[in-house]
Amino acid sequence: MRCLLTAARTSVLTAIMALSGATVCAQLPQNAIPESTDFVIHVSEFLQQARVKTGFSGVVVVARKGELVCQGSFGFSHLEPGTRNSLDTPFRIASLSKQFTAAAILSLEAEGKLSIDDPVHGYLPEFAAEPYREITIHHLLTHTSGLPCIPEGATKRAQWKAMSVAATPVNDYVKLACEMPLKFKPGQGYVYSNFGYRVLSAIITKITGQEYADFMDERLFKPLGLKQAGVARISQQDEVKVAEELRFTGLDRDTDEPRYASSKSDRNYGAGYGSGGIYVSANDLLRWDRVLASDSFLSAKQKDKLFQPVREHYACGWIVKKSDLDGRLYHTHTGANEGYFSKMMRIPEDDLVIIALGNVSTTQEIDKVLDQLFRLCRSLPN
């Protein structure tokens, strides 16, 4: 792990790193960012808890104004041949994918290809019948469409599970969505919906004539310099570089080092499409944060829409609210599925971003450690 600190605190942090087998840069850059004592103490706590208690395997990054404040890499991306995780390791980010899908939709709006106030049935005729006819693209973006998260009832849940392990075309999710009873009249409530974001993927495909994965690669990831980012494909191709799913099996009796075993699920990650099918590295998310901090991809007007919460603090692919700690506004989201977890938080007022990506299943212990990390990082001095 490497932290950028004042020289006065380097010796303290060096001792901390020695406990974890990590290293500190010998020379600090001239523009090193001074950090608080609380933050240094937290780094110590995080290293010890994450590596030993929780079996954390992944990466953690804190940056301000695009400059690294702190970075840590733990565990392995592939047990064979023992490749370690790094900031360039791509991880599956599950529901963190939604922010990219939302940004893609708003970029198409900026090009005049759609309006987020358009009814979905204007693009997908399956939505022409009642009660789906009133659902708009904006309802899908903000989880206010009335569509459930996943199907309810044993039969439909079994169908969803079968679709999640097969090479399921996105239009099959569109058809299934229109078989679901709505939880409420569109726009009148909030239910987090993976259905909604898979339907958004289908809208992107309908408008552009490209598969969702191809569009995201050609129109977002490559032009924006997100070098390790991609969308899992239902064909299961081109994903060798993605960190494999690991299972924490305990500590080595002799070395106290975490031990892991491969734990591959039968999930077809390509079937997640815009709701959870993306993989990305920490460096890619740092670059993405800089894109969002500028008007290079989305205009200020489009970003206002991206970050405007509607119900339950949910905007378009982001949770946006004021902290109960300091009153600052923040943008955040998490993601988790078998063998992976992700978390990202942006504090625009401080131009601060905190990122955590992992390739072990999330646990209450890991959640607790990350919550502490994200809370303490928000108290860093300006």
C-alpha positions in Angstrom: 0.0 0.0 0.0 1.2 3.5 -0.7 0.0 6.7 1.0 1.0 10.2 0.2 1.6 12.0 3.5 3.8 14.7 5.0 7.3 13.7 5.8 6.6 14.2 9.5 4.0 11.4 9.4 6.0 9.0 7.1 7.7 7.2 10.0 4.4 6.6 11.7 2.9 5.1 8.5 6.1 3.0 7.8 5.6 1.3 11.2 2.0 0.7 10.3 2.9 -0.8 6.9 5.4 -3.1 8.5 2.6 -4.8 10.3 0.9 -5.7 7.0 3.8 -6.6 4.8 3.1 -3.5 2.6 5.5 -0.8 1.6 5.8 3.0 1.6 7.3 5.1 -1.2 10.7 6.3 -0.1 10.3 9.6 -1.8 7.2 11.7 -1.6 6.2 14.0 -4.5 6.5 17.7 -3.9 2.7 18.1 -4.1 2.1 15.4 -1.4 -1.2 15.9 0.3 -1.0 16.3 4.1 -3.4 14.1 6.0 -4.8 14.0 9.5 -3.7 11.8 12.3 -7.1 10.2 12.4 -6.7 9.1 8.9 -3.3 7.5 9.6 -4.8 5.7 12.6 -7.6 4.5 10.3 -5.2 3.2 7.7 -3.6 1.0 10.5 -7.0 -0.3 11.6 -8.1 -1.0 8.0 -5.0 -2.9 7.1 -5.2 -5.1 10.2 -8.9 -5.7 10.0 -9.2 -6.1 6.3 -6.3 -8.4 5.8 -6.6 -10.6 8.8 -10.1 -10.4 10.2 -12.1 -10.2 7.0 -9.8 -11.8 4.4 -10.1 -8.7 2.2 -8.9 -9.3 -1.3 -9.1 -6.3 -3.5 -8.0 -2.6 -3.7 -8.8 0.6 -1.9 -8.1 4.1 -3.3 -8.6 7.6 -1.9 -7.9 10.6 -4.2 -8.5 14.3 -4.2 -8.5 16.5 -7.3 -7.2 13.5 -9.2 -4.2 13.1 -7.0 -3.8 9.9 -5.0 -4.1 10.3 -1.2 -3.9 6.7 -0.4 -4.0 3.3 -2.2 -3.9 -0.2 -1.0 -3.8 -3.6 -2.8 -4.6 -6.9 -1.1 -4.9 -10.5 -2.0 -4.8 -12.1 -5.5 -6.6 -11.5 -8.8 -5.7 -15.1 -9.8 -4.5 -17.8 -7.4 -2.7 -19.5 -10.3 -0.1 -18.3 -11.1 -0.3 -16.1 -7.9 -1.1 -12.8 -9.6 -1.7 -10.1 -7.0 -4.4 -7.5 -7.2 -3.4 -4.0 -8.3 -5.0 -0.7 -9.3 -5.1 -2.0 -12.9 -6.9 -5.2 -12.0 -10.5 -5.3 -13.4 -13.2 -6.4 -10.9 -16.8 -7.1 -11.5 -18.7 -4.1 -9.9 -22.3 -5.5 -9.9 -24.7 -2.6 -9.3 -22.0 0.1 -9.5 -22.6 -0.6 -13.2 -25.8 1.4 -13.1 -24.1 4.8 -13.0 -22.4 4.0 -16.4 -25.7 2.9 -17.9 -27.3 6.1 -16.7 -24.5 8.2 -18.1 -24.8 6.4 -21.4 -28.6 7.2 -21.6 -27.9 10.9 -20.8 -25.2 11.1 -23.5 -27.8 9.8 -26.0 -30.2 12.5 -24.8 -27.5 15.1 -25.3 -27.2 13.9 -28.9 -30.9 14.2 -29.5 -31.5 10.5 -29.8 -34.0 10.4 -26.9 -35.5 12.3 -24.0 -35.4 10.8 -20.6 -39.1 11.9 -20.3 -40.0 9.8 -23.2 -42.3 6.8 -22.5 -40.5 3.5 -22.8 -43.1 2.1 -25.2 -41.9 4.6 -27.8 -38.7 2.4 -28.1 -39.9 -1.0 -26.8 -43.4 -2.0 -28.0 -43.7 -4.5 -25.2 -44.4 -1.5 -22.8 -47.4 -0.3 -24.9 -49.9 -2.2 -22.8 -51.3 -1.0 -19.5 -50.0 -0.5 -16.8 -46.5 -0.3 -18.3 -47.5 2.4 -20.9 -46.9 5.2 -18.4 -43.4 4.2 -17.6 -40.8 6.7 -18.8 -37.0 6.3 -19.2 -36.6 8.6 -16.2 -38.7 6.3 -14.1 -36.3 3.4 -15.0 -33.2 5.5 -14.2 -34.5 6.5 -10.8 -36.2 3.2 -9.7 -39.6 4.9 -9.8 -41.2 2.8 -12.5 -43.0 0.3 -10.3 -41.1 -2.6 -11.7 -39.8 -5.0 -8.9 -36.1 -5.6 -8.3 -36.4 -9.2 -9.5 -39.4 -11.4 -10.1 -41.7 -12.3 -7.1 -43.1 -15.8 -6.7 -41.4 -19.1 -6.9 -42.0 -19.8 -10.6 -40.8 -16.4 -11.8 -37.9 -16.4 -9.5 -36.8 -19.8 -10.8 -37.1 -18.4 -14.3 -34.9 -15.4 -13.4 -32.3 -17.7 -11.9 -32.3 -19.9 -15.0 -31.9 -16.8 -17.2 -29.0 -15.6 -15.0 -26.9 -18.7 -15.7 -27.7 -18.9 -19.4 -26.8 -16.9 -22.5 -30.0 -14.8 -22.2 -30.7 -12.0 -24.7 -31.6 -8.7 -23.2 -35.0 -8.7 -24.9 -36.0 -11.8 -22.8 -35.7 -9.5 -19.7 -37.9 -6.9 -21.5 -40.6 -9.5 -22.1 -40.3 -10.8 -18.5 -40.5 -7.3 -17.1 -43.9 -6.8 -18.8 -45.2 -9.8 -17.1 -44.5 -8.4 -13.7 -47.3 -6.7 -11.6 -46.2 -3.1 -10.9 -45.5 -2.3 -7.2 -47.1 1.2 -7.7 -48.3 3.6 -10.3 -45.2 4.8 -12.3 -43.7 7.9 -10.6 -45.6 7.4 -7.3 -43.1 5.3 -5.3 -39.6 3.8 -5.2 -38.4 0.2 -5.5 -34.8 -0.6 -6.5 -35.1 -2.5 -9.7 -32.5 -4.5 -11.6 -35.3 -5.0 -14.2 -35.3 -1.3 -14.9 -31.7 -1.1 -15.8 -31.8 -4.2 -18.0 -34.6 -2.5 -19.9 -32.4 0.6 -20.2 -29.8 -1.7 -21.9 -32.4 -2.8 -24.4 -33.3 0.9 -25.1 -29.6 1.6 -25.8 -29.5 -1.3 -28.2 -32.8 -0.3 -29.9 -31.6 3.3 -30.5 -28.0 2.7 -31.5 -28.3 -0.7 -33.3 -25.4 -1.9 -31.3 -25.2 -4.5 -28.6 -25.0 -2.9 -25.1 -21.5 -4.2 -24.6 -20.3 -2.9 -27.9 -21.9 0.5 -27.4 -20.4 1.0 -23.9 -16.9 -0.1 -25.2 -16.9 2.1 -28.3 -18.8 5.2 -27.0 -17.7 5.3 -23.3 -14.8 3.2 -22.2 -12.3 3.6 -25.0 -12.9 7.3 -25.7 -12.7 8.1 -22.0 -9.6 6.1 -21.4 -11.0 3.5 -19.2 -8.5 0.9 -20.3 -9.6 -2.1 -18.3 -13.3 -1.5 -18.4 -15.8 -3.7 -20.2 -19.1 -5.4 -20.2 -19.4 -9.1 -19.6 -20.8 -10.8 -22.6 -23.3 -13.7 -22.5 -20.9 -15.6 -24.7 -18.4 -15.5 -21.8 -15.6 -14.4 -24.0 -12.7 -12.0 -23.4 -12.8 -12.0 -19.6 -9.7 -13.8 -18.6 -8.2 -10.6 -17.2 -11.0 -10.1 -14.7 -10.2 -11.0 -11.1 -11.5 -14.4 -10.3 -13.9 -15.0 -7.5 -12.2 -16.1 -4.3 -13.3 -17.5 -1.0 -11.5 -16.6 2.3 -10.7 -19.9 4.0 -8.9 -18.6 7.1 -5.4 -17.6 8.2 -2.2 -19.6 7.6 -1.1 -21.0 11.0 2.5 -20.3 10.4 2.4 -16.9 8.7 -1.0 -15.5 9.7 -1.5 -14.6 6.0 -5.0 -15.0 4.6 -5.6 -18.1 2.6 -8.1 -18.3 -0.3 -9.7 -20.8 -2.6 -11.2 -20.3 -6.0 -15.0 -20.0 -5.8 -16.5 -19.7 -9.3 -20.2 -19.4 -9.4 -22.4 -20.6 -12.3 -23.7 -17.1 -13.0 -23.5 -15.7 -16.5 -22.3 -12.2 -15.7 -23.2 -11.1 -19.2 -26.9 -11.5 -18.3 -26.5 -8.6 -15.9 -26.3 -6.1 -18.8 -26.8 -2.5 -17.6 -27.9 -3.4 -14.1 -24.6 -5.2 -13.1 -22.6 -6.6 -16.0 -19.6 -4.2 -16.0 -16.1 -4.8 -14.9 -13.6 -2.0 -14.2 -10.3 -1.3 -12.4 -9.7 1.2 -9.6 -7.6 3.3 -12.0 -10.5 3.3 -14.4 -12.8 4.6 -11.7 -10.3 7.3 -10.8 -10.4 8.3 -14.4 -14.2 8.2 -14.4 -14.3 10.5 -11.4 -12.3 13.0 -13.3 -14.7 12.7 -16.2 -17.6 13.4 -13.9 -15.7 16.4 -12.4 -15.5 18.0 -15.8 -17.8 18.7 -18.7 -15.8 16.6 -21.2 -18.4 13.9 -21.5 -21.6 15.1 -20.0 -22.5 18.8 -19.9 -23.3 20.6 -16.6 -27.0 20.3 -17.6 -26.8 16.6 -18.1 -24.8 16.1 -14.9 -27.5 18.0 -13.0 -29.9 15.4 -14.2 -27.5 12.5 -13.4 -27.2 13.7 -9.8 -30.7 14.9 -9.1 -32.4 12.6 -6.5 -36.1 11.9 -6.9 -37.2 9.4 -4.2 -35.2 7.8 -1.4 -32.2 9.9 -2.3 -31.8 8.0 -5.6 -30.9 10.0 -8.7 -29.8 8.3 -11.9 -27.5 5.4 -11.0 -26.3 7.2 -7.9 -27.5 7.8 -4.3 -27.2 11.5 -3.6 -27.7 12.9 -0.1 -26.3 15.1 2.6 -24.1 13.4 5.2 -25.4 13.2 8.8 -21.8 13.6 9.8 -20.9 17.0 8.3 -23.8 18.1 6.1 -21.7 17.7 2.9 -23.4 16.4 -0.2 -22.1 13.1 -1.5 -22.7 10.7 -4.4 -22.4 7.0 -3.7 -23.3 3.5 -4.7 -22.4 -0.1 -3.9 -22.5 -3.4 -5.7 -22.2 -7.0 -4.6 -22.7 -10.5 -6.0 -21.2 -13.9 -5.6 -17.4 -13.3 -5.1 -17.3 -9.6 -5.6 -18.1 -6.2 -4.0 -17.7 -2.6 -4.9 -18.2 0.8 -3.3 -17.6 4.3 -4.6 -18.2 7.7 -2.9 -17.6 11.2 -4.3 -17.7 14.3 -2.2 -17.9 17.2 -4.8 -17.3 20.0 -2.3 -13.9 18.5 -1.4 -13.3 17.0 -4.9 -12.6 13.7 -3.0 -13.3 10.2 -4.2 -13.1 6.9 -2.2 -13.1 3.6 -4.1 -13.1 0.0 -2.8 -13.2 -3.1 -5.1 -12.9 -6.7 -4.1 -13.0 -10.3 -5.4 -14.3 -12.0 -2.3 -17.9 -12.2 -1.2 -18.8 -9.2 1.0 -19.4 -9.9 4.6 -20.7 -7.9 7.6 -17.1 -7.6 8.7 -15.9 -6.2 5.4 -19.0 -3.9 5.2 -18.1 -2.5 8.7 -14.5 -1.9 7.8 -15.4 -0.1 4.6 -18.0 2.0 6.3 -15.4 3.1 8.8 -13.0 3.9 6.0 -15.5 6.0 4.0 -16.6 7.9 7.1 -13.1 8.8 8.3 -11.9 9.7 4.8 -14.7 12.3 4.7 -13.1 14.2 7.6 -9.8 14.7 5.8 -8.6 18.4 5.9 -9.1 20.6 2.9 
